[in-house]
Amino acid sequence: METLLDNRYRVIRTLGGGGFGETFLAEDSQMPSNRRCVVKQLRPIQNNPQIYQLVQERFQREAAILEDLGSYADQIPTLYAYFQSNTQFYVVQEWVEGDTLTDKVRQQGVLSESAVREILINLLPVLEYVHSKRIIHRDIKPDNIILRHRDGKPVLIDFGAVRESMGTVVNSQGNTTSSIVIGTPGYMPSEQAAGRPVYSSDLYSLAMTAIYLLTGKQPQELETDPRSGEIIWHRHALSVSPTLAGVIDRAIAYHPRERFATAREMLEALQLGVVSFPPTVAYQQPQSLPTVPYQQPPVATASPAVNLPNTVAVSPGTAPTPQPITQNNGSKGILLSSLIAGGLIGASVVVGFALTRPNQPVTQSTASSNESTLNSNVTQTVEPSPSETSTNQNTTQNPTPQESSQFPRNLRPFTTPLDSQTSINTEPTTPSQTPVANQPEVNRPSPEEAVQNYYETINQGEYNTAWNLLAPSFQNNRKLHPKGYLSYVDWWGGQVQNVDIEQVTLEQANADTATVNAKLRYFMKNGKQSPSSVRFSLLWDAGNNRWVVSGAR
Ligand SMILES: Nc1ncnc2c1ncn2[C@@H]1O[C@H](COP(=O)(O)OP(=O)(O)OP(=O)(O)O)[C@@H](O)[C@H]1O
């Protein structure tokens, strides 16, 4: 049967679909040419009349931004229209005939250095323009770049902004809040995953895309140096020139201040062949720290095939609409973003989580209501987990953290610059190598508290916050997290109902590292429970006055 959207757009076929809605190829029945177009349907992740108007306002604002971007940049699809129907929102945009970069690599294998350079050289001015409008794309990846058949030019699709408006939610206190962080694990840098994207986050994603084009490997297939956190990719693209390799390396530096500050700078480095590196402040693990294999959870096996990374929408926060976000200088945008991330720690917020199928966008429920709609068939899991001796004893199911944990609850929460009212950190949360000699000891949480806090965060469904309590080397351990954050969330959000900490004992601690043994009990969503003993390695993150988890086994 023919589907006519808005009494006008005749659907030809579905192009894709995920947690936010579907995307259709359609023709415009009210244009003489029946011009083809892409109709993108967006569903608010919470279908609640209370927030409808807010979503609507944001949607309109963001559509206006897309209109502006698309009208002046040839390599961004033109916005033709936007409308609402029932409780759903639609944008209608130019259909770009071509192949995505993912299609390209699938069809013809890895691209040559000159092809990759050309793509970068053609895209960087587009990014420069987008950034000049104070917009961060937030989801640059091979799937979101189409090589246009007409002229071979790369076109940037799928701006995160509009989807973000769909993330407006009502938290457990009944307050309207927002929002979600848009991005794709592996392609998105850590500051973006923490809710604080900066312009160079897009450069990072673009450089990760270039690595995919040169190596054919998705980020999750690449190893990282467990000490420096650096992504090891050169060995998969040995013939790449030092200039291109240097440009990419600088763009994917862990810390934004080590990257190119602007798209123009990156473009010039590419064209002129000069790559200078600012002084390194790379995250380093102490030499003595063990690397951290731990048992694969018994409930599932990691699929050896690496799926295409999905866009995820995670984390509650305070409306990171495509507002001005200025890099490194305490602008309003950073302030907002910091509040967003701060909100991650404090607030119990509801975000929809729908993992419809592998390779589809995900929205996450950090639901205080425990209403995860995660597809529990997901067969990847990677976190400290019940031991092989998982039993199906008769237990209290779905205990809340308050009801179930035997551990004292009156522990001081973490203090980070983000949840402090006075300190707004303009830099991403970065475990620091700084010795702690001059740090005030007053509010320093104990390692046991850190472990306790980690599980409380998980029990509250704040997976993104919990994820950011892991050291980067641990996050990037692809045996444990083959799909990065998505694997983490698949496990915690999809399988685990609650974790009780039965006992926590400190094995050793010094200024920089600590080892904590924890006896845990996992309550699974399928009703099973099982005990588990985990030995945590912790690193002191002086910059944020907290411990981060660098290993668990
Ligand atoms: N303007 C466009 N022109 C041509 N194809 C498009 C356009 N926008 C999206 N597409 C294609 O439509 C398909 C579905 O798009 P959609 O944005 O829903 O992506 P997705 O991969 O399903 O989800 P996501 O990017 O959110 O993870 C993709 O293959 C994408 O390349």
The ligand as a Tripos MOL2 file, in Angstrom:
@<TRIPOS>MOLECULE
LIG
   31    33     1     0     0
SMALL
NO_CHARGES

@<TRIPOS>ATOM
      1 N1         20.4290   12.9830    2.6090 N.pl3     1 LIG1
      2 C1         20.6660   11.7020    2.3380 C.ar      1 LIG1
      3 N2         20.9050   11.3130    1.0650 N.ar      1 LIG1
      4 C2         21.1220   10.0210    0.7720 C.ar      1 LIG1
      5 N3         21.1120    9.0250    1.6680 N.ar      1 LIG1
      6 C3         20.8780    9.3650    2.9390 C.ar      1 LIG1
      7 C4         20.6580   10.7090    3.3600 C.ar      1 LIG1
      8 N4         20.4490   10.7210    4.6870 N.ar      1 LIG1
      9 C5         20.5470    9.4470    5.0890 C.ar      1 LIG1
     10 N5         20.8130    8.6260    4.0560 N.ar      1 LIG1
     11 C6         21.0080    7.1730    4.0990 C.3       1 LIG1
     12 O1         19.8720    6.5850    4.6780 O.3       1 LIG1
     13 C7         20.2250    5.4950    5.4750 C.3       1 LIG1
     14 C8         19.5810    5.6020    6.8130 C.3       1 LIG1
     15 O2         19.9170    6.8470    7.3620 O.3       1 LIG1
     16 P1         19.8820    7.1110    8.8920 P.3       1 LIG1
     17 O3         20.3060    8.4910    9.1360 O.co2     1 LIG1
     18 O4         18.5850    6.6540    9.4330 O.co2     1 LIG1
     19 O5         21.0850    6.2490    9.3130 O.3       1 LIG1
     20 P2         21.2170    4.9510   10.1500 P.3       1 LIG1
     21 O6         22.5300    4.3920    9.7500 O.co2     1 LIG1
     22 O7         20.0150    4.0830   10.0100 O.co2     1 LIG1
     23 O8         21.2580    5.5510   11.5940 O.3       1 LIG1
     24 P3         22.3740    6.3910   12.3410 P.3       1 LIG1
     25 O9         23.2430    7.1210   11.3860 O.co2     1 LIG1
     26 O10        21.5110    7.3010   13.1490 O.co2     1 LIG1
     27 O11        23.1500    5.3930   13.1220 O.co2     1 LIG1
     28 C9         21.7520    5.4630    5.5380 C.3       1 LIG1
     29 O12        22.2260    4.4590    4.6810 O.3       1 LIG1
     30 C10        22.1700    6.8040    4.9990 C.3       1 LIG1
     31 O13        23.3470    6.7020    4.2580 O.3       1 LIG1
@<TRIPOS>BOND
     1     1     2 1
     2     2     3 ar
     3     2     7 ar
     4     3     4 ar
     5     4     5 ar
     6     5     6 ar
     7     6     7 ar
     8     6    10 ar
     9     7     8 ar
    10     8     9 ar
    11     9    10 ar
    12    10    11 1
    13    11    12 1
    14    11    30 1
    15    12    13 1
    16    13    14 1
    17    13    28 1
    18    14    15 1
    19    15    16 1
    20    16    17 2
    21    16    18 1
    22    16    19 1
    23    19    20 1
    24    20    21 2
    25    20    22 1
    26    20    23 1
    27    23    24 1
    28    24    25 2
    29    24    26 1
    30    24    27 1
    31    28    29 1
    32    28    30 1
    33    30    31 1
@<TRIPOS>SUBSTRUCTURE
     1 LIG1         1 GROUP 0 **** ****
